[in-house]
Amino acid sequence: MRCTMTCRCLQSAGIPFRVIEVTAEPAALEFVTEELGYTEAPVVVVDDDPQHHWSGFRPDLISRLASRVGTGPVVPLGPSTSHGIA
């Protein structure tokens, strides 16, 4: 649920993103768990800055990111909202 909500929130804010399924990508899983130290998904890595990442559904951080990149406001969408995420 948190992964879906994060994707919907990013999409709502107009922030481009790429989903990497860590269960299918061993190198990505190792990066998230060993290098970043996270044990829960979703993990959002914004750029190459080692301090610019987080774990979990964080609409507050997505809003901050949206204002930084000049996209629209973030509206956290409930699970009943229908959006296609590619």
C-alpha positions, -999 to +999 in steps of 0.1 A: +000+000+000+028+025+009+045+018-024+013+025-044+006+057-024+041+070-030+038+064-067+004+081-068+017+110-048+047+115-071+025+112-101+000+137-087+029+162-081+042+157-117+075+144-105+091+119-129+101+086-113+111+051-121+100+021-102+126-006-095+112-039-081+139-048-056+127-084-053+135-089-090+168-069-090+194-083-066+218-053-071+190-029-062+180-049-031+216-050-020+219-012-025+187-005-005+195-028+024+233-028+026+243+007+015+212+027+025+203+005+055+165+003+048+144-028+057+110-015+045+097-003+011+092+020-006+126+035-007+128+068-026+162+079-039+160+114-053+195+119-068+231+111-063+233+130-030+238+103-003+215+123+020+186+126-003+166+094+001+140+081+025+119+050+033+081+048+037+052+069+025+063+104+031+040+130+014+057+157+034+090+150+017+074+146-017+058+180-012+092+195-004+106+178-035+078+191-056+084+227-045+121+222-052+116+210-087+088+235-094+059+210-099+024+213-086+012+206-050+011+171-037-023+157-029-020+123-011-045+100-029-066+074-011-066+038-021-100+042-037-086+067-063-080+051-096-047+060-114-026+041-138+010+039-128+035+029-154 
